Amino acid sequence: MAEMGRWAGHAFIVSPNLIRSWSDLQIKGSSGTENKESEGQQYVTRKKGNAAELSFTLRLHALTGCSVREEAMAFVEEAMAGESDYFYIGGEKLLPCQMMLTDATVSETEITNSGIWVRADVQITMRQASPKDREETPEAAQENGRAHSQKTLNGRRGGYNNGVKFVQMIM
């Protein structure tokens, strides 16, 4: 079973018995700006970082093993409750902050004559729900009595530097 991603107990999986995957993944980061002018030239300066946003379309099909109605409505209920958690892709945090489900819109539903949902698309929108995780250098971790480690996967070492994901090849 190949797990594409995970969020708040939801696993996005591709396997012989179940396909629960997304499409159209969009990740947005931006800054608030302030207009300035100097010597007749206009420019902007950064005021603050805006909340990160993440969106995608979840495609649910009964023929691929999904419980379409239950899964679609679970996302709707969690959006109304403001559920938050880290979003993982390939076992690693996508962003260094928790993401809150702010909108879940069910569309393209196909329902049989007996009321069984056989297909639906769920448009998911999440927004940053916590400050970025604190980053700690190896030296600071040792001073504070904590071990510092970086995950190593398939010969790569990864982490965040000023909020930007990096992957370093280990030679």
C-alpha positions as YAML, in Angstrom:
chain: A
units: angstrom
residues:
- id: 1
  name: MET
  ca: [0.00, 0.00, 0.00]
- id: 2
  name: ALA
  ca: [1.45, 3.37, -1.04]
- id: 3
  name: GLU
  ca: [0.48, 6.28, 1.17]
- id: 4
  name: MET
  ca: [0.67, 9.57, -0.74]
- id: 5
  name: GLY
  ca: [-0.15, 11.73, 2.24]
- id: 6
  name: ARG
  ca: [-1.89, 12.08, 5.59]
- id: 7
  name: TRP
  ca: [-3.80, 14.73, 7.52]
- id: 8
  name: ALA
  ca: [-5.82, 14.46, 10.77]
- id: 9
  name: GLY
  ca: [-6.33, 10.71, 10.56]
- id: 10
  name: HIS
  ca: [-7.13, 10.73, 6.83]
- id: 11
  name: ALA
  ca: [-4.73, 8.68, 4.74]
- id: 12
  name: PHE
  ca: [-4.49, 9.31, 1.01]
- id: 13
  name: ILE
  ca: [-3.68, 5.87, -0.37]
- id: 14
  name: VAL
  ca: [-3.15, 4.05, -3.63]
- id: 15
  name: SER
  ca: [-3.34, 0.26, -3.27]
- id: 16
  name: PRO
  ca: [-4.92, -2.69, -5.11]
- id: 17
  name: ASN
  ca: [-8.02, -2.43, -2.88]
- id: 18
  name: LEU
  ca: [-8.36, 1.31, -2.31]
- id: 19
  name: ILE
  ca: [-7.59, 4.50, -4.18]
- id: 20
  name: ARG
  ca: [-8.13, 7.67, -2.17]
- id: 21
  name: SER
  ca: [-6.03, 10.32, -3.89]
- id: 22
  name: TRP
  ca: [-6.05, 14.00, -4.73]
- id: 23
  name: SER
  ca: [-5.40, 16.13, -7.77]
- id: 24
  name: ASP
  ca: [-4.67, 19.79, -8.42]
- id: 25
  name: LEU
  ca: [-2.55, 20.29, -5.29]
- id: 26
  name: GLN
  ca: [-1.85, 24.00, -4.75]
- id: 27
  name: ILE
  ca: [0.36, 25.49, -2.04]
- id: 28
  name: LYS
  ca: [0.31, 29.23, -1.44]
- id: 29
  name: GLY
  ca: [2.65, 31.38, 0.60]
- id: 30
  name: SER
  ca: [2.58, 35.17, 0.51]
- id: 31
  name: SER
  ca: [3.54, 38.32, 2.38]
- id: 32
  name: GLY
  ca: [1.62, 41.41, 3.29]
- id: 33
  name: THR
  ca: [3.25, 44.51, 1.85]
- id: 34
  name: GLU
  ca: [3.28, 48.22, 2.42]
- id: 35
  name: ASN
  ca: [3.62, 50.75, -0.41]
- id: 36
  name: LYS
  ca: [6.60, 53.09, -0.14]
- id: 37
  name: GLU
  ca: [8.09, 55.84, -2.26]
- id: 38
  name: SER
  ca: [11.60, 57.24, -2.41]
- id: 39
  name: GLU
  ca: [13.03, 59.76, -4.87]
- id: 40
  name: GLY
  ca: [9.93, 59.48, -7.08]
- id: 41
  name: GLN
  ca: [10.19, 55.68, -7.27]
- id: 42
  name: GLN
  ca: [7.47, 53.47, -5.78]
- id: 43
  name: TYR
  ca: [8.25, 50.12, -4.18]
- id: 44
  name: VAL
  ca: [6.90, 47.78, -1.51]
- id: 45
  name: THR
  ca: [8.30, 46.47, 1.75]
- id: 46
  name: ARG
  ca: [7.25, 43.36, 3.61]
- id: 47
  name: LYS
  ca: [4.92, 43.96, 6.55]
- id: 48
  name: LYS
  ca: [4.31, 40.39, 7.68]
- id: 49
  name: GLY
  ca: [3.85, 36.88, 6.37]
- id: 50
  name: ASN
  ca: [0.31, 35.85, 5.47]
- id: 51
  name: ALA
  ca: [-1.13, 32.49, 6.49]
- id: 52
  name: ALA
  ca: [-0.06, 29.64, 4.21]
- id: 53
  name: GLU
  ca: [-2.81, 28.00, 2.16]
- id: 54
  name: LEU
  ca: [-3.17, 24.52, 0.75]
- id: 55
  name: SER
  ca: [-5.90, 23.25, -1.57]
- id: 56
  name: PHE
  ca: [-6.63, 20.15, -3.61]
- id: 57
  name: THR
  ca: [-9.50, 18.10, -5.01]
- id: 58
  name: LEU
  ca: [-10.18, 14.75, -3.44]
- id: 59
  name: ARG
  ca: [-11.69, 12.30, -5.95]
- id: 60
  name: LEU
  ca: [-13.85, 9.63, -4.30]
- id: 61
  name: HIS
  ca: [-15.21, 6.61, -6.21]
- id: 62
  name: ALA
  ca: [-17.05, 3.59, -4.81]
- id: 63
  name: LEU
  ca: [-15.46, 1.45, -7.54]
- id: 64
  name: THR
  ca: [-12.01, 2.21, -6.09]
- id: 65
  name: GLY
  ca: [-12.97, 1.14, -2.55]
- id: 66
  name: CYS
  ca: [-14.08, 4.46, -1.06]
- id: 67
  name: SER
  ca: [-17.11, 4.93, 1.17]
- id: 68
  name: VAL
  ca: [-18.02, 8.03, -0.80]
- id: 69
  name: ARG
  ca: [-20.77, 9.58, 1.34]
- id: 70
  name: GLU
  ca: [-19.07, 8.89, 4.67]
- id: 71
  name: GLU
  ca: [-15.70, 10.21, 3.54]
- id: 72
  name: ALA
  ca: [-17.10, 13.31, 1.82]
- id: 73
  name: MET
  ca: [-19.30, 14.24, 4.76]
- id: 74
  name: ALA
  ca: [-16.45, 13.64, 7.24]
- id: 75
  name: PHE
  ca: [-14.48, 16.41, 5.51]
- id: 76
  name: VAL
  ca: [-17.54, 18.72, 5.56]
- id: 77
  name: GLU
  ca: [-18.01, 18.13, 9.31]
- id: 78
  name: GLU
  ca: [-14.31, 18.68, 10.01]
- id: 79
  name: ALA
  ca: [-14.38, 21.95, 8.05]
- id: 80
  name: MET
  ca: [-17.31, 23.14, 10.17]
- id: 81
  name: ALA
  ca: [-15.38, 22.16, 13.32]
- id: 82
  name: GLY
  ca: [-12.11, 23.75, 12.13]
- id: 83
  name: GLU
  ca: [-10.06, 20.54, 12.45]
- id: 84
  name: SER
  ca: [-6.27, 21.16, 12.40]
- id: 85
  name: ASP
  ca: [-3.21, 18.97, 11.99]
- id: 86
  name: TYR
  ca: [0.05, 18.76, 10.08]
- id: 87
  name: PHE
  ca: [-0.21, 17.74, 6.41]
- id: 88
  name: TYR
  ca: [2.26, 15.04, 5.39]
- id: 89
  name: ILE
  ca: [3.35, 13.97, 1.92]
- id: 90
  name: GLY
  ca: [5.57, 10.92, 1.66]
- id: 91
  name: GLY
  ca: [5.91, 10.76, 5.45]
- id: 92
  name: GLU
  ca: [7.30, 14.30, 5.80]
- id: 93
  name: LYS
  ca: [5.57, 17.51, 6.87]
- id: 94
  name: LEU
  ca: [4.67, 19.52, 3.80]
- id: 95
  name: LEU
  ca: [4.76, 22.81, 5.74]
- id: 96
  name: PRO
  ca: [6.25, 23.59, 9.17]
- id: 97
  name: CYS
  ca: [2.85, 24.47, 10.65]
- id: 98
  name: GLN
  ca: [-0.53, 22.91, 11.33]
- id: 99
  name: MET
  ca: [-3.17, 23.37, 8.65]
- id: 100
  name: MET
  ca: [-6.84, 24.00, 9.48]
- id: 101
  name: LEU
  ca: [-9.53, 22.64, 7.19]
- id: 102
  name: THR
  ca: [-11.49, 25.82, 6.44]
- id: 103
  name: ASP
  ca: [-13.59, 24.68, 3.48]
- id: 104
  name: ALA
  ca: [-14.80, 21.35, 2.11]
- id: 105
  name: THR
  ca: [-17.11, 21.59, -0.89]
- id: 106
  name: VAL
  ca: [-18.70, 18.42, -2.25]
- id: 107
  name: SER
  ca: [-19.55, 18.47, -5.97]
- id: 108
  name: GLU
  ca: [-19.89, 16.20, -9.00]
- id: 109
  name: THR
  ca: [-21.86, 13.72, -6.91]
- id: 110
  name: GLU
  ca: [-23.34, 10.63, -8.49]
- id: 111
  name: ILE
  ca: [-25.99, 8.87, -6.45]
- id: 112
  name: THR
  ca: [-27.82, 5.68, -7.42]
- id: 113
  name: ASN
  ca: [-31.63, 5.32, -7.44]
- id: 114
  name: SER
  ca: [-31.34, 3.60, -4.05]
- id: 115
  name: GLY
  ca: [-29.46, 6.59, -2.56]
- id: 116
  name: ILE
  ca: [-25.94, 5.14, -2.58]
- id: 117
  name: TRP
  ca: [-23.20, 7.65, -3.35]
- id: 118
  name: VAL
  ca: [-20.91, 6.19, -6.03]
- id: 119
  name: ARG
  ca: [-18.77, 9.23, -6.85]
- id: 120
  name: ALA
  ca: [-18.00, 12.71, -5.55]
- id: 121
  name: ASP
  ca: [-15.29, 15.35, -5.72]
- id: 122
  name: VAL
  ca: [-14.41, 17.20, -2.53]
- id: 123
  name: GLN
  ca: [-12.62, 20.54, -2.96]
- id: 124
  name: ILE
  ca: [-10.46, 20.97, 0.15]
- id: 125
  name: THR
  ca: [-9.02, 24.28, 1.37]
- id: 126
  name: MET
  ca: [-6.73, 24.52, 4.39]
- id: 127
  name: ARG
  ca: [-5.12, 27.54, 5.99]
- id: 128
  name: GLN
  ca: [-2.24, 27.89, 8.41]
- id: 129
  name: ALA
  ca: [-3.53, 27.32, 11.95]
- id: 130
  name: SER
  ca: [-0.36, 27.70, 14.01]
- id: 131
  name: PRO
  ca: [2.91, 29.61, 13.92]
- id: 132
  name: LYS
  ca: [5.74, 27.90, 12.08]
- id: 133
  name: ASP
  ca: [7.52, 25.21, 14.08]
- id: 134
  name: ARG
  ca: [10.50, 26.59, 15.94]
- id: 135
  name: GLU
  ca: [13.73, 25.71, 14.26]
- id: 136
  name: GLU
  ca: [16.65, 24.73, 16.42]
- id: 137
  name: THR
  ca: [20.28, 24.48, 15.40]
- id: 138
  name: PRO
  ca: [22.31, 21.45, 16.52]
- id: 139
  name: GLU
  ca: [24.32, 23.72, 18.84]
- id: 140
  name: ALA
  ca: [21.19, 25.16, 20.50]
- id: 141
  name: ALA
  ca: [19.73, 21.68, 20.92]
- id: 142
  name: GLN
  ca: [22.90, 20.50, 22.70]
- id: 143
  name: GLU
  ca: [22.90, 23.58, 24.94]
- id: 144
  name: ASN
  ca: [19.27, 22.86, 25.89]
- id: 145
  name: GLY
  ca: [20.04, 19.20, 26.58]
- id: 146
  name: ARG
  ca: [18.16, 17.83, 23.56]
- id: 147
  name: ALA
  ca: [19.53, 15.65, 20.82]
- id: 148
  name: HIS
  ca: [19.25, 17.16, 17.36]
- id: 149
  name: SER
  ca: [18.68, 14.91, 14.39]
- id: 150
  name: GLN
  ca: [17.68, 15.21, 10.78]
- id: 151
  name: LYS
  ca: [15.66, 12.51, 9.07]
- id: 152
  name: THR
  ca: [17.57, 10.59, 6.46]
- id: 153
  name: LEU
  ca: [15.52, 8.98, 3.70]
- id: 154
  name: ASN
  ca: [16.95, 7.21, 0.68]
- id: 155
  name: GLY
  ca: [20.31, 8.92, 0.99]
- id: 156
  name: ARG
  ca: [18.82, 12.39, 1.42]
- id: 157
  name: ARG
  ca: [18.83, 14.69, 4.39]
- id: 158
  name: GLY
  ca: [16.06, 17.25, 4.60]
- id: 159
  name: GLY
  ca: [14.76, 20.02, 6.76]
- id: 160
  name: TYR
  ca: [13.68, 23.64, 6.76]
- id: 161
  name: ASN
  ca: [15.80, 26.76, 6.47]
- id: 162
  name: ASN
  ca: [13.88, 29.97, 7.13]
- id: 163
  name: GLY
  ca: [10.66, 28.11, 6.38]
- id: 164
  name: VAL
  ca: [11.92, 26.78, 3.02]
- id: 165
  name: LYS
  ca: [12.07, 23.01, 2.56]
- id: 166
  name: PHE
  ca: [15.43, 21.72, 1.45]
- id: 167
  name: VAL
  ca: [16.78, 18.29, 0.54]
- id: 168
  name: GLN
  ca: [20.50, 17.60, 0.66]
- id: 169
  name: MET
  ca: [22.04, 14.56, -1.03]
- id: 170
  name: ILE
  ca: [24.32, 12.60, 1.30]
- id: 171
  name: MET
  ca: [27.52, 11.58, -0.43]
...
